[in-house]
Amino acid sequence: MANRNGDGAAAAPPTRRRVGRPSAGVLSKRLITETCLRLIDERGTEAASMRAIAAELGVRPSALYNHVAGYNELIAGVRELISERIPTDAFEREPWEAALATWAHHYRDVFAAHPSLVALLAVLPLAEESVTTVMYEAVIAKLVDAGWPETHAVTVLVALESFVLGSALDLSAPDDMLDPGPRDDVPRFSSAYRARAKLLAQTGTRPADASFELGLRALIAGFSAELANPSTTGR
């Protein structure tokens, strides 16, 4: 039976907002940046525009500016979302070498899930009061407490971060990206490629994982050697 008002007339059905299309009143900076990240993952960095995000959310672009000042703040917000997903608790309980390795694994996994962001965020200056800066604080504090001079600690961080970001891209590439194919003018490379492929098939290891683990061990071993040699760190 239809609902009726006090005059006996049928009451109008309640209006409903379209699912997934928030009104300007429920917009937030977090929703906007999460939508931006999703569009980048689905369509690439060219989708990171205020107009595209507004269209996705079903609002006018002007409504977004009540929450973000513009493109630079939008992308900075995306970086914050990513940084929140990289835990740093290892620096509270592990030796500095092990903590760096743990952090590097988390860092690579997070960016491997969003490979389009690597080139975009790698050259973006840090925003004020950035969550990323807080993450870096945990790394640097551990390094300095372990004996690294302040003059070298940030350099260690950047060297490791550069390797991790490259490894995140490698993880998103096809496993056979370096396959030389059926050619005979590069016999040594072809033989080495096939030997590696056979070994990795036996162990069930992806090429990107094998390269990352070897590179990470070598990098941290090199850091340890540098720290043990006062002449290279100026101590």
GULO-514268 format. One record per residue (C-alpha): residue number from 1; x, y negated, z; residue in one letter. Coordinates in Angstrom, 3 decimals. Layout:
<pt><pos>NUM</pos><x>X</x><y>Y</y><z>Z</z><code>A</code></pt>
...
This chain:
<pt><pos>1</pos><x>0.000</x><y>0.000</y><z>0.000</z><code>M</code></pt>
<pt><pos>2</pos><x>1.342</x><y>-3.441</y><z>-0.925</z><code>A</code></pt>
<pt><pos>3</pos><x>2.288</x><y>-5.822</y><z>1.874</z><code>N</code></pt>
<pt><pos>4</pos><x>-0.067</x><y>-8.789</y><z>2.205</z><code>R</code></pt>
<pt><pos>5</pos><x>0.249</x><y>-12.147</y><z>3.886</z><code>N</code></pt>
<pt><pos>6</pos><x>-2.242</x><y>-13.688</y><z>6.268</z><code>G</code></pt>
<pt><pos>7</pos><x>-4.468</x><y>-14.852</y><z>3.380</z><code>D</code></pt>
<pt><pos>8</pos><x>-4.747</x><y>-11.311</y><z>2.052</z><code>G</code></pt>
<pt><pos>9</pos><x>-2.570</x><y>-12.057</y><z>-0.971</z><code>A</code></pt>
<pt><pos>10</pos><x>0.216</x><y>-9.693</y><z>-1.891</z><code>A</code></pt>
<pt><pos>11</pos><x>3.499</x><y>-10.851</y><z>-0.364</z><code>A</code></pt>
<pt><pos>12</pos><x>6.361</x><y>-11.554</y><z>-2.733</z><code>A</code></pt>
<pt><pos>13</pos><x>9.065</x><y>-8.874</y><z>-2.632</z><code>P</code></pt>
<pt><pos>14</pos><x>12.271</x><y>-9.933</y><z>-0.842</z><code>P</code></pt>
<pt><pos>15</pos><x>15.026</x><y>-11.219</y><z>-3.084</z><code>T</code></pt>
<pt><pos>16</pos><x>18.248</x><y>-9.272</y><z>-3.197</z><code>R</code></pt>
<pt><pos>17</pos><x>21.712</x><y>-10.397</y><z>-4.130</z><code>R</code></pt>
<pt><pos>18</pos><x>23.337</x><y>-8.395</y><z>-6.872</z><code>R</code></pt>
<pt><pos>19</pos><x>25.634</x><y>-5.698</y><z>-5.509</z><code>V</code></pt>
<pt><pos>20</pos><x>29.290</x><y>-6.654</y><z>-5.837</z><code>G</code></pt>
<pt><pos>21</pos><x>28.519</x><y>-10.286</y><z>-6.707</z><code>R</code></pt>
<pt><pos>22</pos><x>29.075</x><y>-12.347</y><z>-3.568</z><code>P</code></pt>
<pt><pos>23</pos><x>27.622</x><y>-15.806</y><z>-3.303</z><code>S</code></pt>
<pt><pos>24</pos><x>29.889</x><y>-18.732</y><z>-2.623</z><code>A</code></pt>
<pt><pos>25</pos><x>28.768</x><y>-18.570</y><z>1.011</z><code>G</code></pt>
<pt><pos>26</pos><x>30.455</x><y>-15.205</y><z>1.632</z><code>V</code></pt>
<pt><pos>27</pos><x>33.646</x><y>-15.891</y><z>-0.267</z><code>L</code></pt>
<pt><pos>28</pos><x>36.908</x><y>-15.770</y><z>1.647</z><code>S</code></pt>
<pt><pos>29</pos><x>40.554</x><y>-16.148</y><z>0.820</z><code>K</code></pt>
<pt><pos>30</pos><x>41.094</x><y>-12.461</y><z>1.509</z><code>R</code></pt>
<pt><pos>31</pos><x>38.302</x><y>-11.386</y><z>-0.846</z><code>L</code></pt>
<pt><pos>32</pos><x>39.649</x><y>-13.653</y><z>-3.568</z><code>I</code></pt>
<pt><pos>33</pos><x>43.227</x><y>-12.386</y><z>-3.244</z><code>T</code></pt>
<pt><pos>34</pos><x>42.107</x><y>-8.744</y><z>-3.041</z><code>E</code></pt>
<pt><pos>35</pos><x>40.117</x><y>-9.278</y><z>-6.231</z><code>T</code></pt>
<pt><pos>36</pos><x>43.157</x><y>-10.865</y><z>-7.866</z><code>C</code></pt>
<pt><pos>37</pos><x>45.313</x><y>-7.871</y><z>-6.921</z><code>L</code></pt>
<pt><pos>38</pos><x>42.730</x><y>-5.445</y><z>-8.293</z><code>R</code></pt>
<pt><pos>39</pos><x>42.503</x><y>-7.329</y><z>-11.587</z><code>L</code></pt>
<pt><pos>40</pos><x>46.288</x><y>-7.367</y><z>-11.922</z><code>I</code></pt>
<pt><pos>41</pos><x>46.389</x><y>-3.608</y><z>-11.324</z><code>D</code></pt>
<pt><pos>42</pos><x>43.630</x><y>-2.995</y><z>-13.858</z><code>E</code></pt>
<pt><pos>43</pos><x>44.463</x><y>-5.560</y><z>-16.543</z><code>R</code></pt>
<pt><pos>44</pos><x>47.952</x><y>-6.920</y><z>-15.934</z><code>G</code></pt>
<pt><pos>45</pos><x>49.291</x><y>-10.207</y><z>-14.630</z><code>T</code></pt>
<pt><pos>46</pos><x>47.498</x><y>-12.201</y><z>-17.322</z><code>E</code></pt>
<pt><pos>47</pos><x>44.265</x><y>-11.450</y><z>-15.444</z><code>A</code></pt>
<pt><pos>48</pos><x>45.478</x><y>-13.438</y><z>-12.442</z><code>A</code></pt>
<pt><pos>49</pos><x>43.552</x><y>-16.619</y><z>-13.206</z><code>S</code></pt>
<pt><pos>50</pos><x>41.001</x><y>-18.495</y><z>-11.179</z><code>M</code></pt>
<pt><pos>51</pos><x>38.505</x><y>-18.278</y><z>-14.023</z><code>R</code></pt>
<pt><pos>52</pos><x>38.838</x><y>-14.497</y><z>-14.360</z><code>A</code></pt>
<pt><pos>53</pos><x>38.498</x><y>-13.964</y><z>-10.616</z><code>I</code></pt>
<pt><pos>54</pos><x>35.454</x><y>-16.220</y><z>-10.454</z><code>A</code></pt>
<pt><pos>55</pos><x>33.837</x><y>-14.280</y><z>-13.270</z><code>A</code></pt>
<pt><pos>56</pos><x>34.546</x><y>-11.001</y><z>-11.494</z><code>E</code></pt>
<pt><pos>57</pos><x>32.961</x><y>-12.301</y><z>-8.288</z><code>L</code></pt>
<pt><pos>58</pos><x>30.010</x><y>-13.890</y><z>-10.046</z><code>G</code></pt>
<pt><pos>59</pos><x>30.694</x><y>-17.448</y><z>-8.884</z><code>V</code></pt>
<pt><pos>60</pos><x>31.860</x><y>-20.676</y><z>-10.470</z><code>R</code></pt>
<pt><pos>61</pos><x>35.648</x><y>-21.289</y><z>-10.480</z><code>P</code></pt>
<pt><pos>62</pos><x>35.082</x><y>-24.397</y><z>-8.365</z><code>S</code></pt>
<pt><pos>63</pos><x>33.837</x><y>-22.189</y><z>-5.523</z><code>A</code></pt>
<pt><pos>64</pos><x>37.238</x><y>-20.523</y><z>-5.263</z><code>L</code></pt>
<pt><pos>65</pos><x>38.971</x><y>-23.836</y><z>-4.577</z><code>Y</code></pt>
<pt><pos>66</pos><x>37.228</x><y>-24.032</y><z>-1.215</z><code>N</code></pt>
<pt><pos>67</pos><x>39.487</x><y>-21.160</y><z>-0.150</z><code>H</code></pt>
<pt><pos>68</pos><x>42.657</x><y>-21.320</y><z>-2.291</z><code>V</code></pt>
<pt><pos>69</pos><x>44.334</x><y>-24.452</y><z>-3.619</z><code>A</code></pt>
<pt><pos>70</pos><x>45.288</x><y>-22.948</y><z>-6.964</z><code>G</code></pt>
<pt><pos>71</pos><x>47.308</x><y>-20.330</y><z>-8.811</z><code>Y</code></pt>
<pt><pos>72</pos><x>50.473</x><y>-20.587</y><z>-6.697</z><code>N</code></pt>
<pt><pos>73</pos><x>48.588</x><y>-20.130</y><z>-3.447</z><code>E</code></pt>
<pt><pos>74</pos><x>46.603</x><y>-17.292</y><z>-5.010</z><code>L</code></pt>
<pt><pos>75</pos><x>49.730</x><y>-15.332</y><z>-5.949</z><code>I</code></pt>
<pt><pos>76</pos><x>51.314</x><y>-16.121</y><z>-2.597</z><code>A</code></pt>
<pt><pos>77</pos><x>48.246</x><y>-14.572</y><z>-1.000</z><code>G</code></pt>
<pt><pos>78</pos><x>48.693</x><y>-11.446</y><z>-3.106</z><code>V</code></pt>
<pt><pos>79</pos><x>52.260</x><y>-11.179</y><z>-1.829</z><code>R</code></pt>
<pt><pos>80</pos><x>50.914</x><y>-11.354</y><z>1.715</z><code>E</code></pt>
<pt><pos>81</pos><x>48.554</x><y>-8.451</y><z>1.016</z><code>L</code></pt>
<pt><pos>82</pos><x>51.465</x><y>-6.389</y><z>-0.273</z><code>I</code></pt>
<pt><pos>83</pos><x>53.808</x><y>-7.284</y><z>2.584</z><code>S</code></pt>
<pt><pos>84</pos><x>51.188</x><y>-6.257</y><z>5.141</z><code>E</code></pt>
<pt><pos>85</pos><x>51.355</x><y>-2.734</y><z>3.728</z><code>R</code></pt>
<pt><pos>86</pos><x>55.117</x><y>-2.318</y><z>4.284</z><code>I</code></pt>
<pt><pos>87</pos><x>55.699</x><y>-1.199</y><z>7.892</z><code>P</code></pt>
<pt><pos>88</pos><x>58.800</x><y>-2.358</y><z>9.765</z><code>T</code></pt>
<pt><pos>89</pos><x>58.417</x><y>-0.379</y><z>12.992</z><code>D</code></pt>
<pt><pos>90</pos><x>61.442</x><y>1.777</y><z>12.070</z><code>A</code></pt>
<pt><pos>91</pos><x>63.658</x><y>-1.188</y><z>12.958</z><code>F</code></pt>
<pt><pos>92</pos><x>62.450</x><y>-0.911</y><z>16.543</z><code>E</code></pt>
<pt><pos>93</pos><x>63.395</x><y>2.736</y><z>17.060</z><code>R</code></pt>
<pt><pos>94</pos><x>66.011</x><y>3.876</y><z>14.508</z><code>E</code></pt>
<pt><pos>95</pos><x>69.682</x><y>3.069</y><z>13.887</z><code>P</code></pt>
<pt><pos>96</pos><x>70.105</x><y>0.359</y><z>11.262</z><code>W</code></pt>
<pt><pos>97</pos><x>71.105</x><y>2.757</y><z>8.458</z><code>E</code></pt>
<pt><pos>98</pos><x>68.127</x><y>5.060</y><z>9.048</z><code>A</code></pt>
<pt><pos>99</pos><x>65.784</x><y>2.087</y><z>9.491</z><code>A</code></pt>
<pt><pos>100</pos><x>66.890</x><y>0.607</y><z>6.160</z><code>L</code></pt>
<pt><pos>101</pos><x>66.234</x><y>3.946</y><z>4.447</z><code>A</code></pt>
<pt><pos>102</pos><x>62.781</x><y>4.274</y><z>6.003</z><code>T</code></pt>
<pt><pos>103</pos><x>61.888</x><y>0.698</y><z>5.074</z><code>W</code></pt>
<pt><pos>104</pos><x>63.166</x><y>1.219</y><z>1.522</z><code>A</code></pt>
<pt><pos>105</pos><x>60.920</x><y>4.262</y><z>1.064</z><code>H</code></pt>
<pt><pos>106</pos><x>57.858</x><y>2.360</y><z>2.249</z><code>H</code></pt>
<pt><pos>107</pos><x>58.773</x><y>-0.663</y><z>0.144</z><code>Y</code></pt>
<pt><pos>108</pos><x>59.160</x><y>1.391</y><z>-3.022</z><code>R</code></pt>
<pt><pos>109</pos><x>55.920</x><y>3.306</y><z>-2.485</z><code>D</code></pt>
<pt><pos>110</pos><x>53.905</x><y>0.109</y><z>-2.016</z><code>V</code></pt>
<pt><pos>111</pos><x>55.271</x><y>-1.616</y><z>-5.112</z><code>F</code></pt>
<pt><pos>112</pos><x>55.081</x><y>1.568</y><z>-7.186</z><code>A</code></pt>
<pt><pos>113</pos><x>51.316</x><y>1.381</y><z>-6.662</z><code>A</code></pt>
<pt><pos>114</pos><x>51.339</x><y>-2.141</y><z>-8.126</z><code>H</code></pt>
<pt><pos>115</pos><x>54.152</x><y>-2.168</y><z>-10.737</z><code>P</code></pt>
<pt><pos>116</pos><x>52.828</x><y>-5.250</y><z>-12.533</z><code>S</code></pt>
<pt><pos>117</pos><x>53.610</x><y>-7.286</y><z>-9.430</z><code>L</code></pt>
<pt><pos>118</pos><x>57.341</x><y>-6.562</y><z>-9.415</z><code>V</code></pt>
<pt><pos>119</pos><x>58.367</x><y>-9.138</y><z>-12.020</z><code>A</code></pt>
<pt><pos>120</pos><x>55.743</x><y>-11.606</y><z>-10.797</z><code>L</code></pt>
<pt><pos>121</pos><x>56.724</x><y>-11.600</y><z>-7.122</z><code>L</code></pt>
<pt><pos>122</pos><x>60.470</x><y>-11.072</y><z>-7.532</z><code>A</code></pt>
<pt><pos>123</pos><x>60.945</x><y>-14.703</y><z>-8.595</z><code>V</code></pt>
<pt><pos>124</pos><x>58.241</x><y>-16.310</y><z>-6.415</z><code>L</code></pt>
<pt><pos>125</pos><x>59.560</x><y>-18.457</y><z>-3.531</z><code>P</code></pt>
<pt><pos>126</pos><x>58.283</x><y>-17.575</y><z>-0.085</z><code>L</code></pt>
<pt><pos>127</pos><x>55.300</x><y>-19.543</y><z>1.183</z><code>A</code></pt>
<pt><pos>128</pos><x>55.299</x><y>-21.259</y><z>4.553</z><code>E</code></pt>
<pt><pos>129</pos><x>54.246</x><y>-18.990</y><z>7.433</z><code>E</code></pt>
<pt><pos>130</pos><x>54.611</x><y>-16.003</y><z>5.117</z><code>S</code></pt>
<pt><pos>131</pos><x>54.051</x><y>-12.460</y><z>6.346</z><code>V</code></pt>
<pt><pos>132</pos><x>56.945</x><y>-11.489</y><z>4.083</z><code>T</code></pt>
<pt><pos>133</pos><x>59.251</x><y>-13.732</y><z>6.125</z><code>T</code></pt>
<pt><pos>134</pos><x>58.166</x><y>-11.916</y><z>9.282</z><code>V</code></pt>
<pt><pos>135</pos><x>59.047</x><y>-8.621</y><z>7.580</z><code>M</code></pt>
<pt><pos>136</pos><x>62.476</x><y>-10.007</y><z>6.674</z><code>Y</code></pt>
<pt><pos>137</pos><x>62.931</x><y>-11.147</y><z>10.275</z><code>E</code></pt>
<pt><pos>138</pos><x>62.708</x><y>-7.526</y><z>11.452</z><code>A</code></pt>
<pt><pos>139</pos><x>65.317</x><y>-6.438</y><z>8.905</z><code>V</code></pt>
<pt><pos>140</pos><x>67.767</x><y>-9.242</y><z>9.617</z><code>I</code></pt>
<pt><pos>141</pos><x>67.453</x><y>-8.931</y><z>13.393</z><code>A</code></pt>
<pt><pos>142</pos><x>68.370</x><y>-5.251</y><z>13.164</z><code>K</code></pt>
<pt><pos>143</pos><x>71.344</x><y>-5.918</y><z>10.905</z><code>L</code></pt>
<pt><pos>144</pos><x>72.746</x><y>-8.720</y><z>13.047</z><code>V</code></pt>
<pt><pos>145</pos><x>72.261</x><y>-6.711</y><z>16.246</z><code>D</code></pt>
<pt><pos>146</pos><x>74.163</x><y>-3.852</y><z>14.556</z><code>A</code></pt>
<pt><pos>147</pos><x>77.142</x><y>-6.130</y><z>13.967</z><code>G</code></pt>
<pt><pos>148</pos><x>76.524</x><y>-7.643</y><z>10.544</z><code>W</code></pt>
<pt><pos>149</pos><x>77.589</x><y>-11.296</y><z>10.409</z><code>P</code></pt>
<pt><pos>150</pos><x>74.743</x><y>-13.709</y><z>9.739</z><code>E</code></pt>
<pt><pos>151</pos><x>76.669</x><y>-14.806</y><z>6.650</z><code>T</code></pt>
<pt><pos>152</pos><x>76.222</x><y>-11.320</y><z>5.123</z><code>H</code></pt>
<pt><pos>153</pos><x>72.911</x><y>-10.042</y><z>6.513</z><code>A</code></pt>
<pt><pos>154</pos><x>70.650</x><y>-11.685</y><z>3.920</z><code>V</code></pt>
<pt><pos>155</pos><x>72.943</x><y>-10.495</y><z>1.124</z><code>T</code></pt>
<pt><pos>156</pos><x>72.551</x><y>-6.913</y><z>2.353</z><code>V</code></pt>
<pt><pos>157</pos><x>68.772</x><y>-7.334</y><z>2.412</z><code>L</code></pt>
<pt><pos>158</pos><x>68.619</x><y>-8.751</y><z>-1.125</z><code>V</code></pt>
<pt><pos>159</pos><x>70.944</x><y>-6.055</y><z>-2.500</z><code>A</code></pt>
<pt><pos>160</pos><x>68.703</x><y>-3.329</y><z>-1.083</z><code>L</code></pt>
<pt><pos>161</pos><x>65.507</x><y>-5.071</y><z>-2.110</z><code>E</code></pt>
<pt><pos>162</pos><x>66.724</x><y>-5.452</y><z>-5.703</z><code>S</code></pt>
<pt><pos>163</pos><x>67.438</x><y>-1.727</y><z>-5.878</z><code>F</code></pt>
<pt><pos>164</pos><x>64.063</x><y>-0.851</y><z>-4.363</z><code>V</code></pt>
<pt><pos>165</pos><x>62.091</x><y>-3.023</y><z>-6.775</z><code>L</code></pt>
<pt><pos>166</pos><x>63.886</x><y>-1.511</y><z>-9.757</z><code>G</code></pt>
<pt><pos>167</pos><x>63.206</x><y>1.943</y><z>-8.365</z><code>S</code></pt>
<pt><pos>168</pos><x>59.507</x><y>1.104</y><z>-7.990</z><code>A</code></pt>
<pt><pos>169</pos><x>59.358</x><y>0.331</y><z>-11.702</z><code>L</code></pt>
<pt><pos>170</pos><x>61.246</x><y>3.523</y><z>-12.487</z><code>D</code></pt>
<pt><pos>171</pos><x>58.682</x><y>5.518</y><z>-10.526</z><code>L</code></pt>
<pt><pos>172</pos><x>55.903</x><y>4.195</y><z>-12.771</z><code>S</code></pt>
<pt><pos>173</pos><x>57.792</x><y>5.111</y><z>-15.979</z><code>A</code></pt>
<pt><pos>174</pos><x>57.356</x><y>8.430</y><z>-17.849</z><code>P</code></pt>
<pt><pos>175</pos><x>59.569</x><y>11.232</y><z>-16.519</z><code>D</code></pt>
<pt><pos>176</pos><x>61.005</x><y>11.872</y><z>-20.000</z><code>D</code></pt>
<pt><pos>177</pos><x>61.775</x><y>8.225</y><z>-20.742</z><code>M</code></pt>
<pt><pos>178</pos><x>65.491</x><y>8.943</y><z>-21.303</z><code>L</code></pt>
<pt><pos>179</pos><x>65.030</x><y>12.104</y><z>-23.371</z><code>D</code></pt>
<pt><pos>180</pos><x>67.461</x><y>11.741</y><z>-26.316</z><code>P</code></pt>
<pt><pos>181</pos><x>65.445</x><y>14.123</y><z>-28.458</z><code>G</code></pt>
<pt><pos>182</pos><x>66.864</x><y>16.480</y><z>-31.139</z><code>P</code></pt>
<pt><pos>183</pos><x>70.021</x><y>14.624</y><z>-32.153</z><code>R</code></pt>
<pt><pos>184</pos><x>73.672</x><y>15.650</y><z>-32.318</z><code>D</code></pt>
<pt><pos>185</pos><x>75.512</x><y>12.323</y><z>-32.172</z><code>D</code></pt>
<pt><pos>186</pos><x>75.275</x><y>12.048</y><z>-28.354</z><code>V</code></pt>
<pt><pos>187</pos><x>76.261</x><y>15.582</y><z>-27.254</z><code>P</code></pt>
<pt><pos>188</pos><x>77.523</x><y>14.706</y><z>-23.783</z><code>R</code></pt>
<pt><pos>189</pos><x>74.458</x><y>12.682</y><z>-22.870</z><code>F</code></pt>
<pt><pos>190</pos><x>72.100</x><y>15.303</y><z>-24.328</z><code>S</code></pt>
<pt><pos>191</pos><x>73.826</x><y>18.081</y><z>-22.389</z><code>S</code></pt>
<pt><pos>192</pos><x>73.750</x><y>16.093</y><z>-19.132</z><code>A</code></pt>
<pt><pos>193</pos><x>70.100</x><y>15.219</y><z>-19.657</z><code>Y</code></pt>
<pt><pos>194</pos><x>69.138</x><y>18.855</y><z>-20.199</z><code>R</code></pt>
<pt><pos>195</pos><x>71.193</x><y>19.974</y><z>-17.189</z><code>A</code></pt>
<pt><pos>196</pos><x>69.469</x><y>17.478</y><z>-14.962</z><code>R</code></pt>
<pt><pos>197</pos><x>66.040</x><y>18.403</y><z>-16.330</z><code>A</code></pt>
<pt><pos>198</pos><x>66.699</x><y>22.072</y><z>-15.566</z><code>K</code></pt>
<pt><pos>199</pos><x>67.835</x><y>21.324</y><z>-12.004</z><code>L</code></pt>
<pt><pos>200</pos><x>64.909</x><y>19.025</y><z>-11.279</z><code>L</code></pt>
<pt><pos>201</pos><x>62.453</x><y>21.573</y><z>-12.677</z><code>A</code></pt>
<pt><pos>202</pos><x>63.864</x><y>24.185</y><z>-10.299</z><code>Q</code></pt>
<pt><pos>203</pos><x>63.472</x><y>21.904</y><z>-7.285</z><code>T</code></pt>
<pt><pos>204</pos><x>60.187</x><y>20.294</y><z>-8.358</z><code>G</code></pt>
<pt><pos>205</pos><x>61.702</x><y>16.822</y><z>-8.101</z><code>T</code></pt>
<pt><pos>206</pos><x>60.732</x><y>13.892</y><z>-10.269</z><code>R</code></pt>
<pt><pos>207</pos><x>63.643</x><y>12.159</y><z>-12.034</z><code>P</code></pt>
<pt><pos>208</pos><x>62.755</x><y>8.816</y><z>-10.454</z><code>A</code></pt>
<pt><pos>209</pos><x>62.798</x><y>10.361</y><z>-6.973</z><code>D</code></pt>
<pt><pos>210</pos><x>66.172</x><y>12.024</y><z>-7.527</z><code>A</code></pt>
<pt><pos>211</pos><x>67.694</x><y>8.765</y><z>-8.748</z><code>S</code></pt>
<pt><pos>212</pos><x>66.193</x><y>6.791</y><z>-5.887</z><code>F</code></pt>
<pt><pos>213</pos><x>67.438</x><y>9.165</y><z>-3.189</z><code>E</code></pt>
<pt><pos>214</pos><x>70.955</x><y>9.298</y><z>-4.616</z><code>L</code></pt>
<pt><pos>215</pos><x>71.110</x><y>5.551</y><z>-5.121</z><code>G</code></pt>
<pt><pos>216</pos><x>69.758</x><y>4.819</y><z>-1.653</z><code>L</code></pt>
<pt><pos>217</pos><x>72.287</x><y>7.133</y><z>0.017</z><code>R</code></pt>
<pt><pos>218</pos><x>75.117</x><y>5.562</y><z>-1.957</z><code>A</code></pt>
<pt><pos>219</pos><x>73.964</x><y>2.033</y><z>-1.200</z><code>L</code></pt>
<pt><pos>220</pos><x>73.618</x><y>2.575</y><z>2.537</z><code>I</code></pt>
<pt><pos>221</pos><x>76.928</x><y>4.450</y><z>2.679</z><code>A</code></pt>
<pt><pos>222</pos><x>78.496</x><y>1.477</y><z>0.927</z><code>G</code></pt>
<pt><pos>223</pos><x>76.938</x><y>-0.892</y><z>3.449</z><code>F</code></pt>
<pt><pos>224</pos><x>78.373</x><y>1.204</y><z>6.280</z><code>S</code></pt>
<pt><pos>225</pos><x>81.822</x><y>1.111</y><z>4.709</z><code>A</code></pt>
<pt><pos>226</pos><x>81.576</x><y>-2.653</y><z>4.296</z><code>E</code></pt>
<pt><pos>227</pos><x>80.585</x><y>-3.131</y><z>7.938</z><code>L</code></pt>
<pt><pos>228</pos><x>83.476</x><y>-0.957</y><z>9.089</z><code>A</code></pt>
<pt><pos>229</pos><x>85.960</x><y>-3.108</y><z>7.138</z><code>N</code></pt>
<pt><pos>230</pos><x>86.364</x><y>-6.516</y><z>8.809</z><code>P</code></pt>
<pt><pos>231</pos><x>88.237</x><y>-7.928</y><z>5.836</z><code>S</code></pt>
<pt><pos>232</pos><x>85.194</x><y>-7.654</y><z>3.596</z><code>T</code></pt>
<pt><pos>233</pos><x>82.750</x><y>-9.232</y><z>6.044</z><code>T</code></pt>
<pt><pos>234</pos><x>85.022</x><y>-11.969</y><z>7.317</z><code>G</code></pt>
<pt><pos>235</pos><x>84.917</x><y>-10.816</y><z>10.932</z><code>R</code></pt>
